Amino acid sequence: MPPLEEFLQNQQRLINEFGWAVTAVLPDLGESGSTFAYTVGLTEHDLPELVIAGLDPLTAQELLNDMAARVSSRAERFTHGQRVADLLAGYDAIIVEGPATDALHPGAAHARYGKDRVRLQQIVWPDTHSRFPWDDGYEYPAHVQPLLGRP
């Protein structure tokens, strides 16, 4: 079986079992792009797909699974600019909405549902001083956590 077909079948199995799958995207070797991950499957329930950037893929997967379970199983809804106090130990995260960008492109979700149907919400995390990428003094370069928008 070709790798793409195998990937899509595995993704569909996860969507069938859990309601979503998480896809991680890593920059090509030697490139400065950000690692990011996103859900695929929430669109089927007319919910935004979730994306997070700049974290280890396993950490990103854990956070996305937590948030996806909240919207899928517990019917929680998040809004643009909303603070989420109980996701990151000791820190708030902020939800931002926006269209896909070159840096945060959910290719598998677009391929599955169509670009016009996929809505995105990004989970934005702070630095160790609780500053966000739009705050003065944020300690990481912009390419580490590219944004879909600002609150």
C-alpha positions as CSV (number, residue, x, y, z in Angstrom):
1,M,0.0,0.0,0.0
2,P,1.4,3.5,-0.9
3,P,2.4,5.6,2.2
4,L,-0.2,8.3,1.5
5,E,-3.0,5.7,1.3
6,E,-1.8,4.1,4.5
7,F,-1.6,7.5,6.2
8,L,-5.2,8.3,5.2
9,Q,-6.5,4.9,6.3
10,N,-4.9,5.3,9.7
11,Q,-6.2,8.8,10.0
12,Q,-9.7,7.6,9.2
13,R,-9.5,4.8,11.7
14,L,-8.5,7.3,14.4
15,I,-11.4,9.7,13.4
16,N,-13.8,6.7,13.5
17,E,-12.6,5.7,16.9
18,F,-12.1,9.0,18.7
19,G,-13.8,11.6,16.5
20,W,-10.5,13.2,15.4
21,A,-6.9,12.5,14.6
22,V,-3.8,14.6,15.2
23,T,-1.4,15.3,12.4
24,A,2.1,16.7,13.2
25,V,4.1,18.7,10.6
26,L,7.9,19.0,11.0
27,P,10.1,21.5,9.0
28,D,12.4,20.0,6.4
29,L,15.9,19.4,7.7
30,G,17.8,22.7,7.7
31,E,14.7,24.9,7.5
32,S,13.7,27.3,10.2
33,G,9.9,26.7,10.0
34,S,7.9,25.8,13.1
35,T,6.8,22.3,14.1
36,F,3.1,22.4,14.4
37,A,0.2,19.9,14.9
38,Y,-3.5,20.1,14.2
39,T,-6.6,18.0,14.5
40,V,-8.5,16.5,11.6
41,G,-12.1,15.3,12.1
42,L,-13.7,18.0,14.1
43,T,-14.9,19.6,10.8
44,E,-17.3,16.6,10.4
45,H,-19.1,17.9,13.4
46,D,-19.1,21.6,12.2
47,L,-16.4,22.4,14.8
48,P,-13.1,24.2,14.1
49,E,-10.0,22.2,13.8
50,L,-7.4,23.0,16.5
51,V,-3.8,23.8,15.8
52,I,-0.8,24.5,18.0
53,A,2.7,25.4,17.0
54,G,6.2,25.4,18.3
55,L,6.0,22.4,20.7
56,D,7.4,18.9,20.7
57,P,4.9,16.8,18.6
58,L,4.0,14.5,21.5
59,T,3.3,17.4,23.8
60,A,1.3,19.1,21.0
61,Q,-0.7,15.8,20.5
62,E,-1.5,15.6,24.2
63,L,-2.7,19.2,24.3
64,L,-4.7,18.9,21.1
65,N,-6.3,15.6,22.3
66,D,-7.3,17.3,25.6
67,M,-8.9,20.3,23.8
68,A,-10.5,18.1,21.1
69,A,-12.1,15.9,23.8
70,R,-13.5,19.1,25.5
71,V,-15.2,20.3,22.3
72,S,-16.2,16.8,21.1
73,S,-17.3,15.0,24.3
74,R,-18.1,17.8,26.7
75,A,-19.5,20.3,24.1
76,E,-17.2,23.1,25.3
77,R,-16.8,25.9,22.8
78,F,-13.9,28.3,22.6
79,T,-14.0,31.8,21.2
80,H,-11.4,34.1,19.7
81,G,-9.3,35.7,22.5
82,Q,-10.5,33.3,25.2
83,R,-8.1,32.4,28.0
84,V,-7.9,28.7,28.9
85,A,-6.5,28.5,32.4
86,D,-6.6,24.7,32.9
87,L,-4.6,23.4,29.9
88,L,-1.0,24.3,30.7
89,A,0.3,23.8,34.3
90,G,0.9,27.2,35.7
91,Y,0.1,29.2,32.6
92,D,-2.9,30.3,30.6
93,A,-3.3,29.6,26.9
94,I,-5.2,31.9,24.5
95,I,-7.4,30.8,21.6
96,V,-7.1,32.7,18.4
97,E,-9.0,32.2,15.2
98,G,-7.9,32.9,11.7
99,P,-7.4,31.5,8.2
100,A,-4.7,29.0,7.4
101,T,-1.3,30.5,6.6
102,D,1.8,29.3,4.8
103,A,3.4,28.5,8.2
104,L,0.2,26.9,9.6
105,H,-1.4,25.0,6.8
106,P,-3.6,22.0,7.7
107,G,-3.1,20.2,4.5
108,A,-4.7,16.9,5.6
109,A,-7.8,18.7,6.8
110,H,-8.1,20.7,3.6
111,A,-7.6,17.6,1.5
112,R,-10.3,15.8,3.4
113,Y,-12.9,18.5,3.8
114,G,-12.0,21.3,1.4
115,K,-10.3,24.6,2.2
116,D,-13.6,26.6,2.4
117,R,-15.1,24.2,4.9
118,V,-12.2,24.0,7.5
119,R,-12.2,26.6,10.2
120,L,-9.2,26.9,12.6
121,Q,-8.6,27.8,16.2
122,Q,-5.1,28.1,17.4
123,I,-4.0,27.3,21.0
124,V,-1.3,29.9,21.7
125,W,1.1,29.3,24.6
126,P,3.1,31.9,26.6
127,D,6.8,32.1,27.3
128,T,8.1,31.4,30.9
129,H,7.2,35.0,31.9
130,S,3.6,34.6,30.7
131,R,4.1,36.8,27.7
132,F,2.5,35.9,24.4
133,P,4.0,36.3,20.9
134,W,2.2,39.6,20.4
135,D,3.6,41.0,23.7
136,D,6.8,43.0,24.0
137,G,9.7,40.9,25.3
138,Y,8.3,37.5,24.2
139,E,11.4,35.3,24.5
140,Y,11.1,33.2,21.4
141,P,11.6,34.2,17.7
142,A,8.4,34.7,15.7
143,H,9.0,31.6,13.6
144,V,8.8,29.3,16.7
145,Q,5.1,30.0,17.1
146,P,3.6,31.5,14.0
147,L,0.0,32.9,14.5
148,L,-3.3,32.6,12.7
149,G,-4.3,35.9,14.3
150,R,-4.1,38.0,17.4
151,P,-6.7,38.3,20.2
